[in-house]
Amino acid sequence: MCGIVGYVGPRQAEKVVVDGLRRMEYRGYDSAGVALVADGRIAAAKKAGKLKNLEADLAATPLPGSHQGIGHTRWATHGGPTDGNAHPHVSQSGRVALVHNGIIENFAELRTELKNEGVSFHSETDTEVAAQLLGREVERTPDLADAMRAICHRLEGAFTLVAVDAEQPGRIVAARRNSPLVVGVGEGETFVASDVAAFIEHTREAIELGQDQVVDVTADTITVTDFEGVPAPSRPYHIDWDLSAAEKGGYDWFMRKEIFEQPKAVADTLLGRLNADGELVLDEIHIEASELRSIDKIVIVACGTAFYAGLVAKYAIEHWTRIPCEVEIASEFRYRDPIITPRTLVVTISQSGETADTLMAIRHAREQNAKVIAICNTNGATIPRESDAVIYTHAGPEIGVASTKGFTTQVVACYLLGLYLAQVRGTKFGDEIAVLLGELEQAPAKMQRVLDNLDTVLQLARDFVRQPSVLFLGRHVGYPIALEGALKLKEISYIHAEGFPAGELKHGPIALVEYGVPVFVVVPPKGRDQLHDKVVSNIQEVRARGAKTIVLAEEGDTDVEPYADVLLPLPQVPTLFQPLMAIIPLQIFACELATLKGHDVDQPRNLAKSVTVE
């Protein structure tokens, strides 16, 4: 949600800021704007709609040259997506410009206070309250950083604030609470942004900021304090991907590119996980083995696609460790007063590491003295920093809003965690774990085989482009894949799609089956005879009612052939690893169907890549 960029240095700030905003378009937004400090004043432009609208406005009415600027792409919360509600917002004096990511919960009372003091408002946003507060404060407290710290004490909620002052050129001040902010460190230039993608073209050196911190930057200096003004520690780090990783590389959509990157992403996530003795080692796990052996319950907490990765993990972790495992929607977790003790292990899954609901769940769990392990793709993000341990997925940047390689690498990270716990607790012998890891290491090559044989899936998209509804069925680990397949279709094709456990078919969902409706069915490998045969019966039930059956089954499964209108063969893998194979055709089907419908696959309507507010 919302993209923020700030720049100070020798380059033309407008170009740097607009280019940075373009690299963050994937986050989701409905308006954009920039503000520059030039000739002792604030020069600003902002427009509703896509970034191209702002660029057209800037071309028609150029802003003055400047080496200092801030920019923003807004995802509307308070007030609709209009020019007036777009950021940046400028204080009544015209001295201060500010952009904001998050939600200021007490904005209404602050707005009333400011109105009573004679401040006029020009938008419906909570952000303008912060801009007006800061503008008033710099009149009392001339130093911009001091003024920023002062207003942060008055704001409630989640926020990243980035501001410039026309009377303090060459300087940007930013603050963060429960919302992402990172500093890019160049040679004689400095960047601030909500995402490293904004400045990866210029530098791969960054500094992560902690909770409740203010950063004051010039082209050559970076000063970090807490909200009290006390110098605060910050951690520099190197970004391990470059600009080319964030570009399409000849694909029509980032999503399609990222689907095809999955074999490499999974291989990278598996890389370097064994020591010289053949034992599984997760270097980011800094929890004592004795503590892991004392765990009596595991709770996996996540949102959206990451939640479905957690559902897959539940089957594997319980099977390998014999520890009860629950999977919770993060937004519901802390509000239902969950039973968490010091012997509970909480596992959080978040691609961005900034998901607000998941972050709040971590804090609640740690208040109950539970240990927390994060599974995350973003080095230095808030969630891994606030966890006791982290497993990074090494998927590289995922630009498409609809997660693909993020999902498969999260699933693999969950497998690694499950096997590691089994090793520590002694519920699996070393040779058993080695066999399973060997199977996992073969997964990337098998995933590539699926990607090399997609003609049937592409034809299905053409056949069903006018279908108003698609259903997905699965059992065991196939059930989360049915849910994820339906979610992908909803996210980017905007049609009705639902996933169900196949065993629940006769308890209601079969009422949705009518002539011609496509039903995708994920069939368990034949090794699980009981479930396999039951799902084959489900296929017959929906086919008898006129459904078009698209069956995903392992190669050589002749039992399903008589009942499949379309058969999508999958490479043979152990049952628990089948999600890595089965999800790929469903991702491609959704991507191709959305393309044929003429939708923007990478930036689906109403969605943001990272949900950073509750």
C-alpha positions in Angstrom: 0.0 0.0 0.0 1.2 3.5 -0.8 4.7 4.2 -2.2 7.0 6.8 -0.7 10.2 8.2 -2.2 12.5 11.0 -1.1 15.7 12.2 -2.6 18.5 14.7 -1.9 21.6 14.8 -4.0 23.1 16.1 -7.3 20.5 14.6 -9.7 17.3 16.2 -10.7 15.0 15.2 -7.9 11.8 15.1 -10.0 13.2 12.4 -12.3 14.6 10.3 -9.4 11.3 10.5 -7.5 9.0 9.8 -10.5 11.2 6.9 -11.6 11.1 5.6 -8.0 7.3 5.8 -7.9 7.1 3.9 -11.2 9.1 1.0 -9.7 6.6 0.9 -6.8 3.5 0.9 -8.9 3.0 -2.8 -8.1 2.2 -1.8 -4.5 -1.2 -0.6 -5.7 -2.4 3.0 -5.8 -5.0 5.4 -7.2 -3.2 8.8 -7.3 0.3 10.2 -7.3 2.2 13.4 -6.6 5.6 15.0 -6.0 6.9 18.0 -4.1 10.2 19.8 -4.7 12.1 22.4 -2.7 13.2 25.1 -5.2 14.1 28.7 -4.8 13.0 28.8 -1.2 9.5 27.5 -1.8 7.5 24.3 -2.2 6.6 23.3 -5.8 4.1 20.5 -6.0 2.0 18.5 -8.5 -0.5 15.7 -7.9 -3.1 13.9 -9.9 -5.7 11.1 -9.4 -5.3 7.9 -11.4 -2.2 6.3 -12.7 1.3 7.8 -12.7 1.0 8.6 -16.4 -1.6 11.3 -15.4 0.9 13.0 -13.2 3.7 12.7 -15.8 1.4 14.4 -18.4 0.7 17.2 -15.9 4.4 17.7 -15.2 5.1 17.8 -19.0 2.4 20.4 -19.5 3.3 22.5 -16.5 7.0 21.8 -15.6 8.2 22.2 -12.0 11.4 24.1 -11.4 14.7 22.2 -11.3 15.5 20.9 -7.8 17.9 18.5 -6.1 15.5 17.7 -3.2 12.1 16.2 -3.5 9.5 13.7 -2.1 6.9 11.7 -4.0 4.0 9.4 -3.2 1.5 6.9 -4.7 -1.7 6.8 -2.7 -4.1 4.0 -1.9 -7.2 5.7 -0.7 -8.4 5.3 2.9 -9.6 8.6 4.2 -11.3 10.4 1.2 -11.7 9.2 -2.4 -9.1 9.1 -5.1 -9.2 12.7 -6.2 -6.6 15.3 -7.1 -7.2 17.1 -3.8 -6.8 14.0 -1.6 -3.6 13.0 -3.4 -0.2 13.5 -1.6 1.9 15.5 -1.0 0.0 17.8 1.3 1.3 21.3 2.0 0.9 23.2 5.3 -1.2 26.3 5.4 1.9 28.5 5.4 3.2 26.8 2.3 6.4 26.0 4.0 6.2 22.3 4.6 5.2 19.4 2.3 4.5 15.9 3.7 3.7 12.4 2.4 2.3 9.6 4.5 1.7 5.9 4.5 -0.6 4.4 7.1 -3.6 5.5 9.1 -3.7 8.2 11.7 -6.4 7.0 14.0 -7.0 10.2 16.0 -7.0 12.5 13.0 -10.6 13.7 13.6 -9.9 15.2 17.0 -6.7 16.7 15.7 -8.5 18.2 12.7 -11.1 19.8 15.0 -8.3 21.2 17.1 -6.5 22.7 14.1 -9.7 24.1 12.6 -10.4 25.8 15.9 -7.0 27.5 15.6 -7.9 28.8 12.2 -6.3 26.2 9.9 -8.2 25.6 6.6 -8.2 22.1 5.1 -8.3 21.3 1.4 -8.7 17.5 1.5 -10.6 14.8 3.4 -7.4 12.9 4.3 -5.9 12.1 7.7 -2.5 13.0 6.1 -3.3 16.6 5.8 -3.7 16.7 9.6 -0.1 15.6 9.9 1.0 18.2 7.4 -0.8 21.0 9.1 0.5 19.9 12.5 4.1 19.8 11.2 3.6 23.2 9.6 2.4 24.7 12.8 5.2 23.0 14.8 8.1 24.3 12.6 6.9 27.8 13.4 7.4 27.0 17.1 10.3 24.6 16.8 12.4 25.8 13.8 14.4 22.5 13.4 12.5 20.1 11.1 13.6 17.0 12.9 12.6 18.4 16.3 9.2 19.4 14.9 8.7 15.9 13.4 9.5 14.2 16.8 7.1 16.5 18.5 4.1 15.7 16.2 4.9 12.0 16.3 4.0 12.1 20.1 0.6 13.4 19.1 -0.3 10.9 16.4 -2.0 7.5 17.1 -2.0 4.7 14.6 0.4 3.4 12.0 2.5 5.9 9.9 5.5 6.6 7.8 5.9 10.4 7.4 8.4 12.0 5.0 8.6 15.8 4.9 10.6 18.7 3.5 10.8 22.4 4.6 11.2 25.1 2.1 13.3 27.1 4.7 15.7 24.1 5.3 16.9 23.1 1.8 19.0 20.0 1.2 17.3 18.1 4.0 14.6 15.4 4.3 13.2 14.2 7.6 11.1 11.0 8.0 9.5 9.0 10.8 8.1 5.5 11.1 5.8 3.6 13.4 4.3 0.3 12.3 4.9 1.1 8.6 7.9 0.5 6.3 10.7 2.9 5.7 14.3 2.3 4.4 17.2 4.6 3.7 19.2 4.2 0.5 22.9 5.3 0.8 24.6 6.5 -2.4 27.7 8.4 -3.1 26.9 12.0 -2.3 23.2 11.3 -2.4 20.6 9.8 -0.1 17.2 8.2 -0.6 14.3 7.4 1.7 11.5 5.0 0.5 8.9 2.5 1.6 10.6 -0.1 -0.6 14.2 -0.6 -1.8 12.8 -1.0 -5.4 12.5 2.8 -5.4 16.2 3.4 -5.4 17.7 0.1 -6.6 18.7 1.7 -9.9 21.1 4.0 -8.0 22.4 2.1 -5.0 22.2 -1.4 -3.4 23.3 -0.1 0.1 20.6 0.5 2.6 19.9 1.2 6.2 16.9 -0.3 8.0 15.0 1.8 10.5 13.5 0.5 13.7 10.2 1.1 15.3 9.4 4.7 16.5 12.5 6.3 14.9 13.1 9.5 13.0 15.8 9.9 10.3 17.2 13.2 9.2 19.1 13.0 5.9 21.1 15.3 3.7 23.1 14.3 0.6 26.1 13.3 2.8 24.7 12.6 6.3 22.2 10.3 8.0 21.1 10.8 11.6 18.7 8.4 13.3 17.1 9.1 16.7 14.1 7.8 18.6 11.0 9.9 19.1 12.7 11.5 22.2 15.7 12.7 20.2 18.1 10.1 21.6 20.5 8.7 19.0 19.2 5.3 17.9 21.1 2.3 16.4 20.5 1.4 12.7 21.7 -1.5 10.7 23.2 -1.1 7.2 22.7 -4.0 4.8 23.4 -4.9 1.1 20.5 -5.6 -1.2 21.2 -8.9 -2.9 19.3 -8.3 -6.1 19.7 -5.7 -8.8 17.7 -3.6 -11.2 17.4 -6.4 -13.8 15.6 -8.6 -11.2 12.9 -6.0 -11.0 12.4 -5.7 -14.8 10.1 -7.8 -17.0 12.8 -9.5 -19.0 10.7 -9.9 -22.1 7.5 -11.1 -20.4 4.2 -9.3 -20.9 3.6 -9.3 -17.1 5.7 -9.4 -14.0 3.3 -12.1 -12.7 4.1 -14.3 -15.7 7.8 -13.7 -15.3 7.6 -14.6 -11.6 5.7 -17.8 -12.3 8.5 -18.9 -14.6 11.1 -17.9 -12.0 9.7 -20.4 -9.5 12.1 -23.3 -10.1 15.1 -21.0 -9.5 13.4 -19.3 -6.5 12.7 -22.7 -4.9 16.3 -23.9 -5.6 17.7 -20.7 -4.1 15.5 -21.1 -1.0 16.9 -24.7 -0.6 20.5 -23.6 -1.1 23.0 -24.0 1.6 20.7 -25.7 4.1 22.9 -28.7 4.9 26.2 -28.8 6.9 29.2 -31.0 6.3 27.6 -33.8 8.4 24.4 -33.8 6.2 22.3 -32.2 9.0 19.7 -29.6 8.2 20.9 -26.2 9.4 18.9 -23.0 9.3 21.3 -20.3 10.2 18.7 -17.7 10.9 17.2 -19.9 13.7 18.6 -18.5 17.0 16.4 -20.4 19.4 17.9 -23.0 21.7 17.2 -26.6 20.7 16.0 -27.3 24.3 13.4 -24.6 23.8 12.2 -26.1 20.5 12.0 -29.5 22.2 9.7 -28.1 24.8 7.2 -26.7 22.3 3.7 -28.3 22.8 1.8 -26.3 20.1 2.6 -24.4 16.9 0.4 -21.6 15.6 0.9 -20.3 12.1 -0.3 -16.8 11.5 -0.6 -15.2 8.0 -2.9 -13.4 5.6 -4.1 -14.1 2.0 -1.8 -16.3 0.0 0.6 -16.7 2.9 -2.3 -18.1 4.9 -2.8 -20.9 2.3 1.0 -21.6 2.5 0.4 -22.0 6.2 -2.4 -24.5 5.6 0.0 -26.6 3.5 2.6 -26.4 6.3 0.1 -27.7 8.9 -0.1 -31.0 7.1 3.7 -31.4 6.8 4.6 -30.1 10.2 2.1 -32.2 12.1 3.1 -35.3 10.1 6.8 -34.9 10.7 6.9 -33.5 14.2 3.6 -34.8 15.9 3.1 -31.3 17.4 -0.5 -29.9 17.2 -0.5 -27.1 14.6 -3.1 -24.4 14.1 -3.3 -21.9 11.2 -4.8 -18.5 12.0 -5.9 -15.6 9.8 -3.7 -12.8 11.2 -6.4 -10.2 11.3 -8.5 -12.4 13.6 -5.7 -13.8 15.8 -5.2 -11.4 18.6 -8.9 -10.3 18.8 -10.2 -13.7 19.7 -7.9 -14.0 22.9 -5.9 -17.0 21.6 -4.4 -19.4 24.1 -0.7 -18.7 23.8 1.9 -19.8 26.4 5.7 -19.8 26.6 5.6 -23.4 25.1 3.8 -22.2 22.0 5.8 -21.6 18.8 4.2 -18.9 16.6 5.2 -19.0 13.0 4.4 -15.9 10.9 4.5 -15.9 7.1 4.8 -12.6 5.2 6.3 -11.9 1.8 7.0 -8.3 2.5 7.7 -8.5 6.2 5.5 -5.5 6.8 2.0 -6.9 6.8 0.3 -4.9 9.5 -2.1 -7.7 10.8 0.8 -10.2 11.0 3.0 -7.7 12.8 0.4 -7.0 15.4 0.0 -10.8 15.9 3.8 -11.1 16.5 3.6 -8.4 19.2 0.7 -10.1 20.9 2.4 -13.5 20.8 5.6 -12.0 22.3 3.6 -10.4 25.1 2.5 -13.9 26.0 6.2 -14.9 26.0 5.9 -17.2 23.0 8.8 -17.7 20.6 8.2 -16.4 17.1 9.8 -17.6 13.9 9.2 -15.4 10.8 9.2 -16.7 7.2 9.9 -13.7 5.0 11.3 -12.7 1.6 12.5 -9.2 2.6 15.8 -8.7 4.4 15.6 -6.1 7.1 11.8 -5.9 7.2 9.9 -5.2 10.4 8.5 -8.7 11.0 11.8 -10.6 10.9 13.4 -7.9 13.0 10.8 -8.3 15.7 10.9 -12.1 15.7 13.1 -14.5 17.6 14.3 -16.1 14.4 13.7 -15.9 10.6 13.8 -18.2 7.6 14.4 -16.0 4.5 12.9 -17.4 1.2 15.4 -15.8 -1.2 12.8 -15.5 -3.9 14.1 -12.1 -5.2 11.7 -9.2 -5.8 8.1 -10.1 -6.5 6.5 -7.2 -8.3 3.1 -8.7 -9.4 0.4 -8.1 -6.8 -0.9 -11.6 -7.1 1.8 -13.7 -5.3 3.3 -16.7 -7.2 6.9 -17.4 -6.4 6.3 -15.9 -3.0 3.8 -18.7 -2.3 5.9 -21.6 -3.5 9.0 -20.4 -1.6 7.0 -19.9 1.5 5.7 -23.5 1.2 9.3 -24.7 0.8 10.5 -22.6 3.9 7.7 -24.2 5.9 8.9 -27.7 4.8 12.4 -26.8 5.9 11.1 -25.6 9.3 9.1 -28.8 9.7 12.0 -31.0 8.9 14.3 -28.9 11.2 11.9 -29.3 14.1 11.7 -33.1 13.4 15.5 -33.2 13.5 15.8 -31.3 16.7 13.0 -33.2 18.4 14.1 -36.6 17.1 10.7 -37.5 15.5 12.5 -38.3 12.2 15.8 -40.2 11.7 18.5 -38.5 9.9 18.3 -40.8 6.9 14.5 -40.1 6.6 15.1 -36.3 6.6 17.9 -36.8 4.0 15.5 -38.6 1.7 12.8 -35.9 2.0 15.4 -33.2 1.4 16.6 -35.1 -1.7 13.0 -35.1 -3.0 12.8 -31.4 -2.3 16.0 -30.8 -4.2 14.5 -32.5 -7.2 11.4 -30.3 -7.1 12.8 -27.3 -9.1 13.5 -29.6 -12.1 10.0 -31.1 -11.9 8.4 -27.7 -11.6 10.3 -26.7 -14.8 8.7 -29.7 -16.5 5.3 -28.4 -15.7 6.2 -25.0 -17.0 7.5 -26.6 -20.2 4.1 -28.1 -20.9 1.5 -25.5 -20.6 -0.3 -25.5 -24.0 -3.3 -27.3 -22.5 -3.7 -24.7 -19.7 -3.4 -21.8 -22.2 -6.1 -23.3 -24.3 -8.3 -23.7 -21.2 -8.1 -20.0 -20.6 -9.2 -19.3 -24.2 -12.1 -21.8 -23.8 -13.3 -20.3 -20.5 -12.7 -16.6 -21.1 -16.4 -15.9 -20.9 -17.2 -18.2 -17.9 -18.7 -16.3 -15.0 -17.7 -18.9 -12.4 -15.0 -21.5 -11.7 -14.8 -24.0 -8.9 -11.8 -25.7 -7.3 -11.7 -28.9 -5.3 -9.0 -30.7 -3.3 -8.3 -32.9 -0.3 -5.4 -33.0 2.1 -2.7 -30.6 0.8 -4.8 -30.3 -2.4 -7.4 -28.3 -0.4 -5.1 -25.3 0.2 -4.2 -25.4 -3.5 -7.8 -25.3 -4.4 -8.2 -22.2 -2.2 -5.1 -20.5 -3.7 -6.1 -21.3 -7.2 -9.5 -19.7 -6.6 -7.8 -16.7 -5.0 -5.5 -16.1 -8.0 -8.5 -16.1 -10.3 -10.5 -13.7 -8.2 -7.5 -11.3 -7.7 -6.8 -10.7 -11.4 -9.7 -12.0 -13.5 -12.5 -10.5 -11.3 -14.8 -13.5 -11.7 -16.5 -15.7 -9.1 -14.1 -18.5 -8.0 -14.2 -20.7 -4.9 -12.1 -23.5 -3.5 -13.6 -26.3 -1.4 -12.5 -29.4 0.4 -13.7 -32.1 -1.9 -15.1 -34.1 1.0 -17.5 -31.2 1.7 -19.0 -31.3 -1.7 -22.3 -32.9 -0.8 -22.6 -30.6 2.3 -23.5 -27.6 0.1 -21.0 -26.7 -2.6 -22.4 -29.1 -5.1 -25.4 -26.8 -5.4 -23.2 -24.5 -7.4 -22.5 -27.2 -10.0 -24.4 -26.7 -13.2 -24.0 -27.5 -16.9 -20.7 -26.3 -18.3 -19.2 -24.9 -15.1 -15.4 -25.6 -15.0 -14.3 -27.6 -11.9 -10.6 -27.9 -11.3 -9.9 -31.0 -9.1 -6.5 -31.6 -7.4 -6.2 -35.4 -7.1 -4.0 -36.9 -4.3 -1.3 -39.3 -5.5 -2.4 -42.9 -5.8 -0.1 -43.8 -2.8 -2.9 -42.3 -0.6 -5.4 -44.9 -1.9 -8.3 -44.0 0.3 -8.3 -40.2 -0.4 -7.4 -40.8 -4.1 -10.4 -43.0 -4.6 -12.7 -40.6 -2.8 -11.6 -37.7 -4.9 -12.2 -39.7 -8.1 -15.7 -40.3 -6.8 -16.1 -36.5 -6.4 -15.0 -36.0 -10.0 -17.7 -38.4 -11.1 -20.3 -36.6 -9.0 -19.7 -33.1 -10.5 -19.3 -34.5 -14.0 -22.7 -36.3 -13.7 -24.2 -32.8 -13.1 -22.8 -31.3 -16.3 -19.5 -29.8 -14.9 -16.5 -29.5 -17.2 -13.8 -31.4 -15.2 -10.2 -30.3 -15.3 -8.2 -32.9 -13.4 -4.7 -32.3 -12.0 -3.3 -35.8 -11.2 0.2 -37.4 -11.2 1.6 -38.9 -14.3 0.5 -42.5 -14.9 -2.8 -42.1 -12.9 -5.0 -44.0 -15.3 -7.9 -44.2 -12.8 -8.9 -40.5 -13.4 -8.7 -40.6 -17.2 -12.3 -41.7 -17.9 -13.7 -38.9 -15.8 -11.5 -36.0 -16.8 -12.7 -33.7 -19.6 -9.2 -32.3 -19.5 -6.3 -34.0 -17.8 -3.3 -32.0 -16.5 -0.5 -34.5 -15.6 1.8 -33.6 -12.7 5.3 -35.0 -12.0 5.3 -37.7 -9.4 6.4 -36.4 -6.0 5.6 -37.3 -2.3 2.1 -36.3 -1.4 3.2 -33.4 0.9 5.2 -31.9 -1.9 2.4 -32.0 -4.5 1.4 -28.3 -3.9 4.7 -27.2 -5.6 3.6 -28.9 -8.8 -0.2 -28.4 -8.7 -0.2 -24.7 -8.1 1.6 -23.8 -11.4 -1.1 -24.7 -13.9 -3.6 -22.7 -11.7 -1.4 -19.7 -11.6 -0.9 -19.7 -15.4 -4.6 -20.3 -16.0 -5.5 -17.2 -13.9 -2.8 -15.1 -15.6 -3.8 -16.0 -19.1 -7.5 -15.6 -18.5 -7.0 -12.2 -17.0 -4.8 -11.3 -20.0 -7.5 -12.4 -22.4 -10.0 -10.3 -20.6 -7.8 -7.2 -21.0 -7.1 -6.7 -17.3 -3.9 -5.2 -15.8 -2.5 -8.4 -14.4 0.2 -6.8 -12.3 -2.0 -4.1 -10.8 -5.4 -5.6 -10.3 -8.2 -3.2 -9.2 -8.6 -2.3 -5.5 -5.6 -4.4 -4.4 -2.2 -3.5 -3.0 0.9 -5.7 -2.8 1.6 -5.1 0.9 -1.2 -4.3 3.3 0.5 -2.1 5.8 -2.5 -0.9 7.8 -5.0 -3.0 9.8 
